[in-house]
Amino acid sequence: MGSKRTLKPIPRTKVKIFRIANRRGFAAICYMNLTEGSSPFKAYCRMQKAVKRMGFCLPDIMVDAAKSLVRKTI
């Protein structure tokens, strides 16, 4: 089978989470990826999967830590 590639760690502060105006839920942006979720935590979890496909890894966080990453409403 194929060899496992090493994932480069990136800090969670690179993820920008914001509330979407005129829609329900939150969005996250990181390294040219955009994900959506009904909560900041779900948007962050989906972002973990998206950046993993690019060869990066985000640290696991708790729900309260995801709320602290929320920037503003767009």
N, CA, C, O and CB atoms as a CASP TS submission, in Angstrom:
PFRMAT TS
TARGET T0000
AUTHOR 0000-0000-0000
METHOD Language model
MODEL 1
PARENT N/A
ATOM      1  N   MET     1       0.835  -1.178   0.000  1.00  0.00           N
ATOM      2  CA  MET     1       0.000   0.000   0.000  1.00  0.00           C
ATOM      3  C   MET     1       0.880   1.242   0.000  1.00  0.00           C
ATOM      4  O   MET     1       2.103   1.149   0.098  1.00  0.00           O
ATOM      5  CB  MET     1      -0.950  -0.002   1.208  1.00  0.00           C
ATOM      6  N   GLY     2       0.248   2.397  -0.110  1.00  0.00           N
ATOM      7  CA  GLY     2       0.977   3.650  -0.188  1.00  0.00           C
ATOM      8  C   GLY     2       1.596   4.041   1.143  1.00  0.00           C
ATOM      9  O   GLY     2       1.157   3.603   2.206  1.00  0.00           O
ATOM     10  N   SER     3       2.611   4.863   1.061  1.00  0.00           N
ATOM     11  CA  SER     3       3.249   5.327   2.285  1.00  0.00           C
ATOM     12  C   SER     3       2.419   6.450   2.898  1.00  0.00           C
ATOM     13  O   SER     3       1.763   7.215   2.191  1.00  0.00           O
ATOM     14  CB  SER     3       4.695   5.803   2.008  1.00  0.00           C
ATOM     15  N   LYS     4       2.461   6.531   4.209  1.00  0.00           N
ATOM     16  CA  LYS     4       1.724   7.590   4.897  1.00  0.00           C
ATOM     17  C   LYS     4       2.516   8.883   4.799  1.00  0.00           C
ATOM     18  O   LYS     4       3.727   8.901   5.020  1.00  0.00           O
ATOM     19  CB  LYS     4       1.457   7.218   6.385  1.00  0.00           C
ATOM     20  N   ARG     5       1.826   9.953   4.468  1.00  0.00           N
ATOM     21  CA  ARG     5       2.522  11.229   4.414  1.00  0.00           C
ATOM     22  C   ARG     5       2.396  11.911   5.770  1.00  0.00           C
ATOM     23  O   ARG     5       1.413  11.729   6.489  1.00  0.00           O
ATOM     24  CB  ARG     5       1.957  12.131   3.280  1.00  0.00           C
ATOM     25  N   THR     6       3.395  12.686   6.096  1.00  0.00           N
ATOM     26  CA  THR     6       3.376  13.374   7.378  1.00  0.00           C
ATOM     27  C   THR     6       2.569  14.662   7.232  1.00  0.00           C
ATOM     28  O   THR     6       2.696  15.388   6.247  1.00  0.00           O
ATOM     29  CB  THR     6       4.821  13.674   7.876  1.00  0.00           C
ATOM     30  N   LEU     7       1.749  14.921   8.222  1.00  0.00           N
ATOM     31  CA  LEU     7       0.915  16.118   8.224  1.00  0.00           C
ATOM     32  C   LEU     7       1.641  17.239   8.955  1.00  0.00           C
ATOM     33  O   LEU     7       2.201  17.026  10.030  1.00  0.00           O
ATOM     34  CB  LEU     7      -0.460  15.836   8.881  1.00  0.00           C
ATOM     35  N   LYS     8       1.629  18.420   8.376  1.00  0.00           N
ATOM     36  CA  LYS     8       2.273  19.578   8.993  1.00  0.00           C
ATOM     37  C   LYS     8       1.291  20.233   9.956  1.00  0.00           C
ATOM     38  O   LYS     8       0.188  20.599   9.552  1.00  0.00           O
ATOM     39  CB  LYS     8       2.756  20.597   7.915  1.00  0.00           C
ATOM     40  N   PRO     9       1.671  20.387  11.216  1.00  0.00           N
ATOM     41  CA  PRO     9       0.748  21.023  12.173  1.00  0.00           C
ATOM     42  C   PRO     9       0.645  22.530  11.924  1.00  0.00           C
ATOM     43  O   PRO     9       1.633  23.198  11.620  1.00  0.00           O
ATOM     44  CB  PRO     9       1.213  20.761  13.623  1.00  0.00           C
ATOM     45  N   ILE    10      -0.569  23.040  12.060  1.00  0.00           N
ATOM     46  CA  ILE    10      -0.796  24.480  11.971  1.00  0.00           C
ATOM     47  C   ILE    10      -1.573  24.903  13.210  1.00  0.00           C
ATOM     48  O   ILE    10      -2.376  24.123  13.722  1.00  0.00           O
ATOM     49  CB  ILE    10      -1.567  24.865  10.654  1.00  0.00           C
ATOM     50  N   PRO    11      -1.355  26.118  13.703  1.00  0.00           N
ATOM     51  CA  PRO    11      -2.057  26.552  14.923  1.00  0.00           C
ATOM     52  C   PRO    11      -3.530  26.828  14.654  1.00  0.00           C
ATOM     53  O   PRO    11      -3.917  27.161  13.534  1.00  0.00           O
ATOM     54  CB  PRO    11      -1.395  27.808  15.501  1.00  0.00           C
ATOM     55  N   ARG    12      -4.333  26.686  15.678  1.00  0.00           N
ATOM     56  CA  ARG    12      -5.774  26.907  15.523  1.00  0.00           C
ATOM     57  C   ARG    12      -6.107  28.369  15.284  1.00  0.00           C
ATOM     58  O   ARG    12      -7.209  28.689  14.839  1.00  0.00           O
ATOM     59  CB  ARG    12      -6.513  26.412  16.749  1.00  0.00           C
ATOM     60  N   THR    13      -5.166  29.258  15.576  1.00  0.00           N
ATOM     61  CA  THR    13      -5.415  30.681  15.355  1.00  0.00           C
ATOM     62  C   THR    13      -5.453  31.039  13.870  1.00  0.00           C
ATOM     63  O   THR    13      -5.890  32.135  13.518  1.00  0.00           O
ATOM     64  CB  THR    13      -4.350  31.506  16.052  1.00  0.00           C
ATOM     65  N   LYS    14      -5.009  30.147  13.000  1.00  0.00           N
ATOM     66  CA  LYS    14      -5.088  30.378  11.553  1.00  0.00           C
ATOM     67  C   LYS    14      -6.517  30.235  11.037  1.00  0.00           C
ATOM     68  O   LYS    14      -6.821  30.676   9.928  1.00  0.00           O
ATOM     69  CB  LYS    14      -4.171  29.405  10.812  1.00  0.00           C
ATOM     70  N   VAL    15      -7.398  29.620  11.831  1.00  0.00           N
ATOM     71  CA  VAL    15      -8.788  29.413  11.432  1.00  0.00           C
ATOM     72  C   VAL    15      -9.602  30.639  11.828  1.00  0.00           C
ATOM     73  O   VAL    15      -9.586  31.054  12.986  1.00  0.00           O
ATOM     74  CB  VAL    15      -9.375  28.123  12.081  1.00  0.00           C
ATOM     75  N   LYS    16     -10.306  31.208  10.873  1.00  0.00           N
ATOM     76  CA  LYS    16     -11.197  32.343  11.135  1.00  0.00           C
ATOM     77  C   LYS    16     -12.630  31.824  11.094  1.00  0.00           C
ATOM     78  O   LYS    16     -13.094  31.360  10.052  1.00  0.00           O
ATOM     79  CB  LYS    16     -10.980  33.508  10.089  1.00  0.00           C
ATOM     80  N   ILE    17     -13.328  31.899  12.215  1.00  0.00           N
ATOM     81  CA  ILE    17     -14.718  31.460  12.295  1.00  0.00           C
ATOM     82  C   ILE    17     -15.591  32.700  12.447  1.00  0.00           C
ATOM     83  O   ILE    17     -15.293  33.587  13.248  1.00  0.00           O
ATOM     84  CB  ILE    17     -14.939  30.457  13.487  1.00  0.00           C
ATOM     85  N   PHE    18     -16.663  32.754  11.678  1.00  0.00           N
ATOM     86  CA  PHE    18     -17.553  33.904  11.744  1.00  0.00           C
ATOM     87  C   PHE    18     -18.987  33.464  11.519  1.00  0.00           C
ATOM     88  O   PHE    18     -19.255  32.405  10.951  1.00  0.00           O
ATOM     89  CB  PHE    18     -17.150  34.968  10.712  1.00  0.00           C
ATOM     90  N   ARG    19     -19.893  34.300  11.977  1.00  0.00           N
ATOM     91  CA  ARG    19     -21.321  34.041  11.792  1.00  0.00           C
ATOM     92  C   ARG    19     -21.735  34.615  10.445  1.00  0.00           C
ATOM     93  O   ARG    19     -21.360  35.736  10.102  1.00  0.00           O
ATOM     94  CB  ARG    19     -22.174  34.660  12.956  1.00  0.00           C
ATOM     95  N   ILE    20     -22.500  33.855   9.689  1.00  0.00           N
ATOM     96  CA  ILE    20     -22.928  34.285   8.366  1.00  0.00           C
ATOM     97  C   ILE    20     -24.228  35.079   8.490  1.00  0.00           C
ATOM     98  O   ILE    20     -25.202  34.596   9.067  1.00  0.00           O
ATOM     99  CB  ILE    20     -23.111  33.067   7.418  1.00  0.00           C
ATOM    100  N   ALA    21     -24.236  36.284   7.954  1.00  0.00           N
ATOM    101  CA  ALA    21     -25.445  37.108   7.975  1.00  0.00           C
ATOM    102  C   ALA    21     -26.472  36.531   7.006  1.00  0.00           C
ATOM    103  O   ALA    21     -26.116  35.990   5.959  1.00  0.00           O
ATOM    104  CB  ALA    21     -25.119  38.584   7.611  1.00  0.00           C
ATOM    105  N   ASN    22     -27.732  36.651   7.360  1.00  0.00           N
ATOM    106  CA  ASN    22     -28.854  36.182   6.544  1.00  0.00           C
ATOM    107  C   ASN    22     -28.852  34.672   6.325  1.00  0.00           C
ATOM    108  O   ASN    22     -29.509  34.182   5.407  1.00  0.00           O
ATOM    109  CB  ASN    22     -28.835  36.875   5.212  1.00  0.00           C
ATOM    110  N   ARG    23     -28.139  33.944   7.138  1.00  0.00           N
ATOM    111  CA  ARG    23     -28.141  32.485   7.080  1.00  0.00           C
ATOM    112  C   ARG    23     -28.041  31.947   8.486  1.00  0.00           C
ATOM    113  O   ARG    23     -27.689  32.669   9.419  1.00  0.00           O
ATOM    114  CB  ARG    23     -26.982  31.949   6.202  1.00  0.00           C
ATOM    115  N   ARG    24     -28.350  30.691   8.628  1.00  0.00           N
ATOM    116  CA  ARG    24     -28.247  30.055   9.934  1.00  0.00           C
ATOM    117  C   ARG    24     -26.893  29.359  10.022  1.00  0.00           C
ATOM    118  O   ARG    24     -26.553  28.569   9.141  1.00  0.00           O
ATOM    119  CB  ARG    24     -29.418  29.043  10.168  1.00  0.00           C
ATOM    120  N   GLY    25     -26.126  29.634  11.050  1.00  0.00           N
ATOM    121  CA  GLY    25     -24.893  28.905  11.261  1.00  0.00           C
ATOM    122  C   GLY    25     -23.640  29.745  11.170  1.00  0.00           C
ATOM    123  O   GLY    25     -23.683  30.975  11.123  1.00  0.00           O
ATOM    124  N   PHE    26     -22.512  29.035  11.146  1.00  0.00           N
ATOM    125  CA  PHE    26     -21.192  29.641  11.162  1.00  0.00           C
ATOM    126  C   PHE    26     -20.374  29.107   9.998  1.00  0.00           C
ATOM    127  O   PHE    26     -20.682  28.055   9.436  1.00  0.00           O
ATOM    128  CB  PHE    26     -20.478  29.371  12.501  1.00  0.00           C
ATOM    129  N   ALA    27     -19.331  29.842   9.643  1.00  0.00           N
ATOM    130  CA  ALA    27     -18.417  29.423   8.590  1.00  0.00           C
ATOM    131  C   ALA    27     -16.995  29.547   9.116  1.00  0.00           C
ATOM    132  O   ALA    27     -16.716  30.351  10.005  1.00  0.00           O
ATOM    133  CB  ALA    27     -18.614  30.270   7.294  1.00  0.00           C
ATOM    134  N   ALA    28     -16.103  28.743   8.556  1.00  0.00           N
ATOM    135  CA  ALA    28     -14.693  28.780   8.926  1.00  0.00           C
ATOM    136  C   ALA    28     -13.859  28.882   7.656  1.00  0.00           C
ATOM    137  O   ALA    28     -14.154  28.231   6.653  1.00  0.00           O
ATOM    138  CB  ALA    28     -14.294  27.522   9.757  1.00  0.00           C
ATOM    139  N   ILE    29     -12.818  29.704   7.707  1.00  0.00           N
ATOM    140  CA  ILE    29     -11.902  29.870   6.580  1.00  0.00           C
ATOM    141  C   ILE    29     -10.491  29.588   7.075  1.00  0.00           C
ATOM    142  O   ILE    29     -10.079  30.073   8.129  1.00  0.00           O
ATOM    143  CB  ILE    29     -12.008  31.307   5.959  1.00  0.00           C
ATOM    144  N   CYS    30      -9.754  28.796   6.298  1.00  0.00           N
ATOM    145  CA  CYS    30      -8.355  28.509   6.622  1.00  0.00           C
ATOM    146  C   CYS    30      -7.676  27.954   5.375  1.00  0.00           C
ATOM    147  O   CYS    30      -8.154  26.979   4.796  1.00  0.00           O
ATOM    148  CB  CYS    30      -8.241  27.502   7.818  1.00  0.00           C
ATOM    149  N   TYR    31      -6.578  28.555   4.959  1.00  0.00           N
ATOM    150  CA  TYR    31      -5.787  28.066   3.825  1.00  0.00           C
ATOM    151  C   TYR    31      -6.646  27.794   2.596  1.00  0.00           C
ATOM    152  O   TYR    31      -6.585  26.705   2.024  1.00  0.00           O
ATOM    153  CB  TYR    31      -5.043  26.800   4.215  1.00  0.00           C
ATOM    154  N   MET    32      -7.441  28.770   2.191  1.00  0.00           N
ATOM    155  CA  MET    32      -8.261  28.683   0.981  1.00  0.00           C
ATOM    156  C   MET    32      -9.348  27.615   1.055  1.00  0.00           C
ATOM    157  O   MET    32      -9.810  27.139   0.018  1.00  0.00           O
ATOM    158  CB  MET    32      -7.381  28.410  -0.200  1.00  0.00           C
ATOM    159  N   ASN    33      -9.760  27.233   2.248  1.00  0.00           N
ATOM    160  CA  ASN    33     -10.873  26.308   2.448  1.00  0.00           C
ATOM    161  C   ASN    33     -11.985  27.045   3.170  1.00  0.00           C
ATOM    162  O   ASN    33     -11.729  27.864   4.052  1.00  0.00           O
ATOM    163  CB  ASN    33     -10.428  25.046   3.251  1.00  0.00           C
ATOM    164  N   LEU    34     -13.217  26.754   2.792  1.00  0.00           N
ATOM    165  CA  LEU    34     -14.393  27.329   3.435  1.00  0.00           C
ATOM    166  C   LEU    34     -15.303  26.189   3.855  1.00  0.00           C
ATOM    167  O   LEU    34     -15.690  25.362   3.029  1.00  0.00           O
ATOM    168  CB  LEU    34     -15.137  28.326   2.487  1.00  0.00           C
ATOM    169  N   THR    35     -15.648  26.142   5.144  1.00  0.00           N
ATOM    170  CA  THR    35     -16.572  25.126   5.641  1.00  0.00           C
ATOM    171  C   THR    35     -17.684  25.816   6.412  1.00  0.00           C
ATOM    172  O   THR    35     -17.516  26.930   6.910  1.00  0.00           O
ATOM    173  CB  THR    35     -15.838  24.083   6.538  1.00  0.00           C
ATOM    174  N   GLU    36     -18.821  25.142   6.504  1.00  0.00           N
ATOM    175  CA  GLU    36     -19.967  25.676   7.230  1.00  0.00           C
ATOM    176  C   GLU    36     -20.430  24.663   8.253  1.00  0.00           C
ATOM    177  O   GLU    36     -20.243  23.458   8.083  1.00  0.00           O
ATOM    178  CB  GLU    36     -21.116  26.041   6.269  1.00  0.00           C
ATOM    179  N   GLY    37     -21.039  25.165   9.325  1.00  0.00           N
ATOM    180  CA  GLY    37     -21.592  24.303  10.353  1.00  0.00           C
ATOM    181  C   GLY    37     -22.639  25.047  11.157  1.00  0.00           C
ATOM    182  O   GLY    37     -22.694  26.277  11.139  1.00  0.00           O
ATOM    183  N   SER    38     -23.465  24.298  11.860  1.00  0.00           N
ATOM    184  CA  SER    38     -24.519  24.929  12.652  1.00  0.00           C
ATOM    185  C   SER    38     -23.972  25.571  13.921  1.00  0.00           C
ATOM    186  O   SER    38     -24.652  26.393  14.535  1.00  0.00           O
ATOM    187  CB  SER    38     -25.584  23.909  13.012  1.00  0.00           C
ATOM    188  N   SER    39     -22.751  25.209  14.324  1.00  0.00           N
ATOM    189  CA  SER    39     -22.102  25.806  15.492  1.00  0.00           C
ATOM    190  C   SER    39     -20.635  26.060  15.143  1.00  0.00           C
ATOM    191  O   SER    39     -20.132  25.508  14.164  1.00  0.00           O
ATOM    192  CB  SER    39     -22.233  24.877  16.758  1.00  0.00           C
ATOM    193  N   PRO    40     -19.943  26.887  15.929  1.00  0.00           N
ATOM    194  CA  PRO    40     -18.518  27.109  15.663  1.00  0.00           C
ATOM    195  C   PRO    40     -17.709  25.818  15.759  1.00  0.00           C
ATOM    196  O   PRO    40     -16.757  25.621  15.004  1.00  0.00           O
ATOM    197  CB  PRO    40     -17.959  28.136  16.637  1.00  0.00           C
ATOM    198  N   PHE    41     -18.086  24.945  16.682  1.00  0.00           N
ATOM    199  CA  PHE    41     -17.366  23.687  16.858  1.00  0.00           C
ATOM    200  C   PHE    41     -17.509  22.789  15.627  1.00  0.00           C
ATOM    201  O   PHE    41     -16.534  22.180  15.187  1.00  0.00           O
ATOM    202  CB  PHE    41     -17.874  22.957  18.105  1.00  0.00           C
ATOM    203  N   LYS    42     -18.713  22.706  15.075  1.00  0.00           N
ATOM    204  CA  LYS    42     -18.926  21.876  13.882  1.00  0.00           C
ATOM    205  C   LYS    42     -18.180  22.438  12.678  1.00  0.00           C
ATOM    206  O   LYS    42     -17.630  21.678  11.881  1.00  0.00           O
ATOM    207  CB  LYS    42     -20.423  21.770  13.565  1.00  0.00           C
ATOM    208  N   ALA    43     -18.157  23.755  12.540  1.00  0.00           N
ATOM    209  CA  ALA    43     -17.416  24.371  11.441  1.00  0.00           C
ATOM    210  C   ALA    43     -15.923  24.083  11.582  1.00  0.00           C
ATOM    211  O   ALA    43     -15.246  23.833  10.585  1.00  0.00           O
ATOM    212  CB  ALA    43     -17.668  25.893  11.399  1.00  0.00           C
ATOM    213  N   TYR    44     -15.404  24.117  12.811  1.00  0.00           N
ATOM    214  CA  TYR    44     -13.989  23.825  13.057  1.00  0.00           C
ATOM    215  C   TYR    44     -13.676  22.360  12.759  1.00  0.00           C
ATOM    216  O   TYR    44     -12.649  22.059  12.152  1.00  0.00           O
ATOM    217  CB  TYR    44     -13.615  24.160  14.513  1.00  0.00           C
ATOM    218  N   CYS    45     -14.556  21.443  13.183  1.00  0.00           N
ATOM    219  CA  CYS    45     -14.334  20.013  12.932  1.00  0.00           C
ATOM    220  C   CYS    45     -14.308  19.715  11.438  1.00  0.00           C
ATOM    221  O   CYS    45     -13.505  18.905  10.973  1.00  0.00           O
ATOM    222  CB  CYS    45     -15.424  19.174  13.613  1.00  0.00           C
ATOM    223  N   ARG    46     -15.179  20.366  10.697  1.00  0.00           N
ATOM    224  CA  ARG    46     -15.182  20.168   9.245  1.00  0.00           C
ATOM    225  C   ARG    46     -13.929  20.759   8.614  1.00  0.00           C
ATOM    226  O   ARG    46     -13.430  20.250   7.610  1.00  0.00           O
ATOM    227  CB  ARG    46     -16.435  20.796   8.618  1.00  0.00           C
ATOM    228  N   MET    47     -13.424  21.839   9.208  1.00  0.00           N
ATOM    229  CA  MET    47     -12.187  22.432   8.708  1.00  0.00           C
ATOM    230  C   MET    47     -11.005  21.503   8.948  1.00  0.00           C
ATOM    231  O   MET    47     -10.095  21.437   8.122  1.00  0.00           O
ATOM    232  CB  MET    47     -11.936  23.789   9.372  1.00  0.00           C
ATOM    233  N   GLN    48     -11.007  20.786  10.066  1.00  0.00           N
ATOM    234  CA  GLN    48      -9.944  19.817  10.323  1.00  0.00           C
ATOM    235  C   GLN    48      -9.855  18.805   9.190  1.00  0.00           C
ATOM    236  O   GLN    48      -8.760  18.474   8.736  1.00  0.00           O
ATOM    237  CB  GLN    48     -10.179  19.098  11.657  1.00  0.00           C
ATOM    238  N   LYS    49     -10.991  18.319   8.737  1.00  0.00           N
ATOM    239  CA  LYS    49     -11.017  17.342   7.647  1.00  0.00           C
ATOM    240  C   LYS    49     -10.553  17.967   6.332  1.00  0.00           C
ATOM    241  O   LYS    49      -9.861  17.322   5.544  1.00  0.00           O
ATOM    242  CB  LYS    49     -12.427  16.764   7.485  1.00  0.00           C
ATOM    243  N   ALA    50     -10.936  19.227   6.097  1.00  0.00           N
ATOM    244  CA  ALA    50     -10.575  19.890   4.843  1.00  0.00           C
ATOM    245  C   ALA    50      -9.069  20.126   4.744  1.00  0.00           C
ATOM    246  O   ALA    50      -8.474  19.872   3.697  1.00  0.00           O
ATOM    247  CB  ALA    50     -11.318  21.218   4.717  1.00  0.00           C
ATOM    248  N   VAL    51      -8.447  20.607   5.820  1.00  0.00           N
ATOM    249  CA  VAL    51      -7.004  20.870   5.756  1.00  0.00           C
ATOM    250  C   VAL    51      -6.200  19.576   5.797  1.00  0.00           C
ATOM    251  O   VAL    51      -5.059  19.543   5.334  1.00  0.00           O
ATOM    252  CB  VAL    51      -6.578  21.783   6.908  1.00  0.00           C
ATOM    253  N   LYS    52      -6.776  18.523   6.340  1.00  0.00           N
ATOM    254  CA  LYS    52      -6.079  17.235   6.342  1.00  0.00           C
ATOM    255  C   LYS    52      -5.880  16.731   4.915  1.00  0.00           C
ATOM    256  O   LYS    52      -4.866  16.106   4.606  1.00  0.00           O
ATOM    257  CB  LYS    52      -6.863  16.196   7.170  1.00  0.00           C
ATOM    258  N   ARG    53      -6.851  17.007   4.049  1.00  0.00           N
ATOM    259  CA  ARG    53      -6.721  16.615   2.641  1.00  0.00           C
ATOM    260  C   ARG    53      -5.590  17.367   1.948  1.00  0.00           C
ATOM    261  O   ARG    53      -5.058  16.900   0.940  1.00  0.00           O
ATOM    262  CB  ARG    53      -8.034  16.861   1.899  1.00  0.00           C
ATOM    263  N   MET    54      -5.219  18.532   2.485  1.00  0.00           N
ATOM    264  CA  MET    54      -4.143  19.336   1.903  1.00  0.00           C
ATOM    265  C   MET    54      -2.781  19.022   2.520  1.00  0.00           C
ATOM    266  O   MET    54      -1.767  19.561   2.077  1.00  0.00           O
ATOM    267  CB  MET    54      -4.450  20.811   2.074  1.00  0.00           C
ATOM    268  N   GLY    55      -2.743  18.157   3.538  1.00  0.00           N
ATOM    269  CA  GLY    55      -1.473  17.798   4.155  1.00  0.00           C
ATOM    270  C   GLY    55      -1.168  18.536   5.438  1.00  0.00           C
ATOM    271  O   GLY    55      -0.019  18.549   5.881  1.00  0.00           O
ATOM    272  N   PHE    56      -2.166  19.150   6.047  1.00  0.00           N
ATOM    273  CA  PHE    56      -1.993  19.867   7.306  1.00  0.00           C
ATOM    274  C   PHE    56      -2.849  19.217   8.382  1.00  0.00           C
ATOM    275  O   PHE    56      -3.752  18.438   8.076  1.00  0.00           O
ATOM    276  CB  PHE    56      -2.358  21.363   7.147  1.00  0.00           C
ATOM    277  N   CYS    57      -2.570  19.535   9.633  1.00  0.00           N
ATOM    278  CA  CYS    57      -3.429  19.047  10.714  1.00  0.00           C
ATOM    279  C   CYS    57      -3.654  20.179  11.721  1.00  0.00           C
ATOM    280  O   CYS    57      -2.737  20.919  12.077  1.00  0.00           O
ATOM    281  CB  CYS    57      -2.796  17.797  11.412  1.00  0.00           C
ATOM    282  N   LEU    58      -4.891  20.281  12.158  1.00  0.00           N
ATOM    283  CA  LEU    58      -5.286  21.239  13.187  1.00  0.00           C
ATOM    284  C   LEU    58      -5.431  20.494  14.505  1.00  0.00           C
ATOM    285  O   LEU    58      -5.839  19.333  14.504  1.00  0.00           O
ATOM    286  CB  LEU    58      -6.614  21.971  12.806  1.00  0.00           C
ATOM    287  N   PRO    59      -5.108  21.130  15.632  1.00  0.00           N
ATOM    288  CA  PRO    59      -5.273  20.451  16.924  1.00  0.00           C
ATOM    289  C   PRO    59      -6.742  20.284  17.287  1.00  0.00           C
ATOM    290  O   PRO    59      -7.587  21.079  16.877  1.00  0.00           O
ATOM    291  CB  PRO    59      -4.556  21.228  18.027  1.00  0.00           C
ATOM    292  N   ASP    60      -7.038  19.248  18.055  1.00  0.00           N
ATOM    293  CA  ASP    60      -8.391  19.056  18.573  1.00  0.00           C
ATOM    294  C   ASP    60      -8.659  20.118  19.633  1.00  0.00           C
ATOM    295  O   ASP    60      -7.772  20.466  20.411  1.00  0.00           O
ATOM    296  CB  ASP    60      -8.574  17.618  19.160  1.00  0.00           C
ATOM    297  N   ILE    61      -9.886  20.629  19.658  1.00  0.00           N
ATOM    298  CA  ILE    61     -10.251  21.634  20.649  1.00  0.00           C
ATOM    299  C   ILE    61     -11.590  21.281  21.270  1.00  0.00           C
ATOM    300  O   ILE    61     -12.332  20.443  20.756  1.00  0.00           O
ATOM    301  CB  ILE    61     -10.303  23.039  20.018  1.00  0.00           C
ATOM    302  N   MET    62     -11.882  21.929  22.375  1.00  0.00           N
ATOM    303  CA  MET    62     -13.159  21.747  23.052  1.00  0.00           C
ATOM    304  C   MET    62     -14.163  22.762  22.493  1.00  0.00           C
ATOM    305  O   MET    62     -13.795  23.688  21.771  1.00  0.00           O
ATOM    306  CB  MET    62     -12.999  21.908  24.601  1.00  0.00           C
ATOM    307  N   VAL    63     -15.419  22.568  22.839  1.00  0.00           N
ATOM    308  CA  VAL    63     -16.489  23.428  22.325  1.00  0.00           C
ATOM    309  C   VAL    63     -16.272  24.884  22.737  1.00  0.00           C
ATOM    310  O   VAL    63     -16.472  25.789  21.926  1.00  0.00           O
ATOM    311  CB  VAL    63     -17.856  22.938  22.828  1.00  0.00           C
ATOM    312  N   ASP    64     -15.869  25.119  23.972  1.00  0.00           N
ATOM    313  CA  ASP    64     -15.658  26.491  24.449  1.00  0.00           C
ATOM    314  C   ASP    64     -14.519  27.184  23.706  1.00  0.00           C
ATOM    315  O   ASP    64     -14.579  28.388  23.459  1.00  0.00           O
ATOM    316  CB  ASP    64     -15.367  26.489  25.948  1.00  0.00           C
ATOM    317  N   ALA    65     -13.489  26.431  23.351  1.00  0.00           N
ATOM    318  CA  ALA    65     -12.373  27.021  22.616  1.00  0.00           C
ATOM    319  C   ALA    65     -12.801  27.430  21.214  1.00  0.00           C
ATOM    320  O   ALA    65     -12.301  28.418  20.678  1.00  0.00           O
ATOM    321  CB  ALA    65     -11.200  26.041  22.544  1.00  0.00           C
ATOM    322  N   ALA    66     -13.713  26.686  20.621  1.00  0.00           N
ATOM    323  CA  ALA    66     -14.212  27.045  19.288  1.00  0.00           C
ATOM    324  C   ALA    66     -15.004  28.344  19.349  1.00  0.00           C
ATOM    325  O   ALA    66     -14.940  29.154  18.425  1.00  0.00           O
ATOM    326  CB  ALA    66     -15.089  25.914  18.709  1.00  0.00           C
ATOM    327  N   LYS    67     -15.746  28.546  20.425  1.00  0.00           N
ATOM    328  CA  LYS    67     -16.510  29.789  20.572  1.00  0.00           C
ATOM    329  C   LYS    67     -15.580  30.995  20.671  1.00  0.00           C
ATOM    330  O   LYS    67     -15.936  32.090  20.234  1.00  0.00           O
ATOM    331  CB  LYS    67     -17.415  29.719  21.813  1.00  0.00           C
ATOM    332  N   SER    68     -14.397  30.804  21.240  1.00  0.00           N
ATOM    333  CA  SER    68     -13.463  31.918  21.376  1.00  0.00           C
ATOM    334  C   SER    68     -12.826  32.298  20.040  1.00  0.00           C
ATOM    335  O   SER    68     -12.258  33.384  19.924  1.00  0.00           O
ATOM    336  CB  SER    68     -12.379  31.568  22.383  1.00  0.00           C
ATOM    337  N   LEU    69     -12.908  31.429  19.031  1.00  0.00           N
ATOM    338  CA  LEU    69     -12.341  31.727  17.718  1.00  0.00           C
ATOM    339  C   LEU    69     -13.284  32.536  16.831  1.00  0.00           C
ATOM    340  O   LEU    69     -12.879  32.994  15.762  1.00  0.00           O
ATOM    341  CB  LEU    69     -11.974  30.443  17.021  1.00  0.00           C
ATOM    342  N   VAL    70     -14.539  32.720  17.258  1.00  0.00           N
ATOM    343  CA  VAL    70     -15.519  33.441  16.445  1.00  0.00           C
ATOM    344  C   VAL    70     -15.119  34.906  16.368  1.00  0.00           C
ATOM    345  O   VAL    70     -14.895  35.550  17.392  1.00  0.00           O
ATOM    346  CB  VAL    70     -16.953  33.292  17.031  1.00  0.00           C
ATOM    347  N   ARG    71     -15.031  35.431  15.147  1.00  0.00           N
ATOM    348  CA  ARG    71     -14.572  36.797  14.933  1.00  0.00           C
ATOM    349  C   ARG    71     -15.720  37.802  14.889  1.00  0.00           C
ATOM    350  O   ARG    71     -15.802  38.680  15.747  1.00  0.00           O
ATOM    351  CB  ARG    71     -13.780  36.876  13.652  1.00  0.00           C
ATOM    352  N   LYS    72     -16.601  37.686  13.908  1.00  0.00           N
ATOM    353  CA  LYS    72     -17.648  38.684  13.729  1.00  0.00           C
ATOM    354  C   LYS    72     -18.717  38.116  12.809  1.00  0.00           C
ATOM    355  O   LYS    72     -18.642  36.961  12.388  1.00  0.00           O
ATOM    356  CB  LYS    72     -17.070  40.008  13.155  1.00  0.00           C
ATOM    357  N   THR    73     -19.693  38.923  12.509  1.00  0.00           N
ATOM    358  CA  THR    73     -20.744  38.533  11.572  1.00  0.00           C
ATOM    359  C   THR    73     -20.432  39.112  10.201  1.00  0.00           C
ATOM    360  O   THR    73     -20.089  40.288  10.075  1.00  0.00           O
ATOM    361  CB  THR    73     -22.139  39.009  12.065  1.00  0.00           C
ATOM    362  N   ILE    74     -20.552  38.284   9.184  1.00  0.00           N
ATOM    363  CA  ILE    74     -20.314  38.744   7.805  1.00  0.00           C
ATOM    364  C   ILE    74     -21.574  38.507   7.005  1.00  0.00           C
ATOM    365  O   ILE    74     -21.616  38.815   5.814  1.00  0.00           O
ATOM    366  CB  ILE    74     -19.093  38.008   7.149  1.00  0.00           C
TER
END
